[in-house]
Amino acid sequence: MLTPHSIYTRLGRNEQERQLAYRGLFAYKIEGKLLEDIRQATNKGLALGNDNFFADIESLTGKRVIEGKRGRPVGWLKNKND
């Protein structure tokens, strides 16, 4: 009734190899600033990477992938009355 996911089956030639490879994915603990950066990006729906990565993602999606300033832009009321 259960079928292993295709990504899982590619981790090894047999069940023992797959289990060992899967456990290896969690062998290293992420701590400190990297962990905090991952959490913030995930919670805010933002990308995590370097400036080149951000530029590539923004050009592909047409959306901002880094956090902007909060609130209304400066001068928003002037533009509205024009």
N, C-alpha and C positions, 0 to 999 in steps of 0.2 A: 504494500500500500504506500510505502514511502520510496521516493526515488532521490538519490543524492543529486545535488546541484552540479551542473557541468563544470563549474569553476572548481568545486571541491574535488571532483574526480580527476581533474588535471594536476592536482598537487602531488600525485604519486602513482606508481604502477599497481599498487595493491593497497588494501585498507591500512596496513601498518605504516607504510610510507606516507600515505595521506594524513593519517593522524599525527605522525611526527612532524610533518611539514606544517600542519595547521597549528599545532601547539607552538611551533617555532615563531609563528606570526606574533605571538604574545610574550615572547621571551624578554623583550626589552621594555623597560618602564619609561614612559614619557613624563618628564617633570618640568618644573620651573616655568620660564617664560614661554617656551614652545607649547606646553600644555595650556597655559592661559590664553595664548594667541589662538589656538585651535578652538577652545571653548567660546571665545568672543566671536570669532568668525562664524562658527556654527550657530550660535544664538541669534546673531544679527543677519544671517543669510548672506554673508560676504565671502569673497574669495580670500585665500591665504596663499601668498607667494611673493615673488619679487616684482619689481616695477615692470619688467618685460612681460611677465606672466599677466599682470593686471592689464597692460595695454593690449595684449593679444585677446584676452577674454572680453574686454570692453569693445574692441573692434568687431569681434565675432557676434556679440549679443546686442550691442547698442545700448547696454545698460551699465551704470556705474557699479563697480565691484569693490570699492573701498568706501568707508564711512565718510560722509560729508559733514559739514557744520550743521548743528541742530538749529531749528527755528526757521523763520522766514528770512529770505535774503535781504540784505541791506537795500533800502530804497524801494521795497516792494509796493509801498503805499503810493509813492510818487507815480510809478508806472501805471497803477490802477486808475488814477484820476486823469491821466492824459487822454 
